């Protein structure tokens, strides 16, 4: 039954090892799981790789009743559903790709009095439907609604970088089912976003358990490469990747370790993020022509092609070493051995950059996060934001919220530009400052400034000087803009 528990469950360690095949809990996981099992509302903010999904998946296995998981992306849902089914856990999802026969079967199970489904993944938009809300009331009246999990909770906030209007209606759960615990999970939330999430979901701050881990990921090596300094970023990146392949091939001991872990010795798994679909496809094709197993991934591709690219990459199959993707890719993807994340262009927000970079090194091993930056990217991002602002309605409901969101986007982008241009402090500390971490994070030469501050200044000066020259030539009609872009 939902509601306050008298004691924590004693079999969570057994379930962790037997069902989830993990030897021990990571820091704070046990405390978060115990709190939600005791019926507390929980807010968890922790960096990518913390294992946030375990904090509602494990309780769903050991607890009575069913857990509803509200998730913003199909790729995230499908990946987690597949993982849970591999562990023989009864899990279902209802989304736009669910066949009608499956949807009817799932909904019948939910209303049977004692559902077999332990977790149900749905989108926030589906939660708005009257039919689904009616079924939720039935489940609750039968004492079978154990908890509500709101994943990627920053999407709730008007100030968040991936705001989804449908998330604004999720206060329904606390209004209708005040005794059912809610757990919110995110990797990226400033203080203002956290407050907005809590208020929007109608959570009682006097009873809410807050768990906040540091944003620090000391195994990630952050580096900014100035586009004009490297002249052409593609040869620069290709040279780095082939050197990484060569280092692995020259280390037989490392190859043996990878073989033991069922990973290919010639594989350096990674993600390259692009803003535009055309760049996504052309870059993947160019890498393949140079002997790199690369696949494109964006929403415009056929579903079967996207699913094949994801499955092959997760399984470390030959020819699927690198995914070149638009920024929606990767949320919730459980792949531990991602050795690099590259941003081919400047992302739209600081939160987006941090979340995407955080998909590297989930196994705790050293991984590289490269940002290719040029001031033309900065200007293009600003122009895109101005265009979005011009296309917004000038009156009507929700206008103030949209204006607030645009203000936050502008400040977030400005902070990201400052991060790229900074040559006087540690990258890890810049990230910690943005998310208001109380302690300075460790950085054992794990960023370009700590590793070579003088060289960073020189690379920036060369790059920006070259870029200013190119800008002058374009203004004087001496440079082919189309060729440059």
C-alpha positions, 0 to 999 in steps of 0.5 A, a space after each residue: 500500500 502507498 503511504 508512510 512505511 514503518 521501516 526500510 525494506 531488508 531485502 534491497 541488497 539481495 535484489 541489487 545483486 540477484 536482479 540488477 547484477 550489481 555488487 554494491 550500492 553507489 554513494 547515497 543510492 541506499 538512502 534514496 531507495 530507503 526514503 522512497 520505500 518509506 513513502 517519502 517524496 524525494 528530489 534527487 539531483 545527481 550527475 550522469 552515471 550516478 545510477 538514478 534510474 535504479 532509485 525507482 526501479 529497485 523499489 518497484 521490484 521489492 515494493 507492493 503495487 506499481 510504479 508509474 515512470 514519466 519520461 520525456 523521450 522514446 529512446 530513453 523509455 525503450 532502452 530502460 524497458 529493454 534492460 528491465 525485461 532482460 532482468 525478467 521484470 514485468 515492465 510496459 510502456 505506452 507511447 506513440 509507437 505502442 501497437 493498439 493490441 499491446 496498449 489494450 492488453 496493458 490497460 486491461 492488466 492495469 485495471 484487473 485489481 492486482 496488475 502484473 506490471 511492476 513499472 509502466 513508462 509513459 510520456 507526460 503528454 499521455 498523462 494528460 488524457 482523461 482515459 488514463 487518469 480514470 484508470 489511475 484512479 482505479 489503480 489507486 482505489 485498489 491500493 496498487 499505485 506504489 509511487 510516481 517517478 518523474 525522470 529528467 525532471 528539469 523538463 518540468 520547469 519553465 526555466 529548464 533547458 528541455 521544457 515540456 509544457 505537458 510536464 506542467 500538468 503533473 501536479 495532478 498526481 499530488 492533487 488526486 493521490 496525496 498519499 502516493 510518494 513522488 520521486 523526481 530525478 535530474 542531472 541538471 538543475 540550478 536552484 531556480 529550476 529545482 524550486 520551479 520543479 517542486 512548486 509545479 509538482 505541488 510537493 510539500 517542502 516541509 516533508 520532501 527529502 532532498 538528495 543532491 550530489 556534486 556535479 563533479 566527474 573527475 574522470 572526465 577530461 574537458 577540453 575546448 578546441 578553437 575551430 580556426 586554430 585547428 583550421 579544419 576540425 575534421 582532420 583534427 578529430 580524425 587524427 585524435 581518434 586514429 591515435 587512440 586506436 593505435 594506442 589500444 592496438 599497441 597495448 596487448 595487456 589492454 586488449 586482453 582486458 577488453 576481451 575479458 570484458 567482451 569489448 573489441 580491442 579496436 573499438 573506441 566508443 563515442 558520441 559526436 553531437 551536431 545541431 543539424 541533421 545534415 551535419 549528422 549524416 554527412 559527418 557519419 558518411 565522412 567518418 565511414 569513408 575514412 574507415 571509422 564505424 559511424 552511424 547517424 542518429 536523428 529523428 528524421 531517420 526511419 525508426 528501424 534505422 535508428 533502432 539498428 544504430 542504437 542497438 549496434 552501438 550499445 552492443 559494441 558491434 563492428 561498424 557501430 563504434 561512433 554515433 553521430 547524433 542530434 542533441 536528443 540522443 542519449 538520454 537514459 542510454 545505459 552504456 558505460 564504456 563511452 570513451 569520448 563525447 564531442 560537440 561539433 558545434 556549440 550546444 544551445 544551453 549550458 545544461 545541455 552541454 553538461 548532460 550530453 558530456 556526462 554520457 562519457 565515462 559512466 564506468 568511472 574510467 578516463 574519458 574525453 569531452 571535446 568542445 569545438 568552438 568558434 565565435 561564428 557558432 556563438 553568433 549563429 546560436 544568438 541569431 537562432 535564439 532571436 529568431 525563436 523569440 520573434 516567432 513567439 506569440 506576443 499575447 495570450 496564455 503562457 506568455 510570461 512563462 515563455 518570456 521567462 524561458 527565453 531569458 533563462 536560455 539567453 543566460 545559459 547560452 551566455 554562460 556556455 560561451 564564457 566557459 568556452 572562452 575562459 582561459 583563466 580557470 579550471 573547467 571543472 570549477 566553471 561547471 561546479 560554479 554554474 550548478 552552485 556546488 558548495 565545494 571545489 571539485 578535484 581536477 588532476 590535470 583533467 582539463 585543458 587549463 589545468 593541463 597547459 594554461 599557457 598553451 590554452 591561451 596561445 591556442 585561443 589567441 591564434 584561433 580568434 585572430 584567424 577567425 577575425 581575419 576570416 570575418 573581415 574577408 567575408 565583409 569585404 567580399 573576399 571570402 566564400 561564406 557558403 564554403 566557410 559554413 
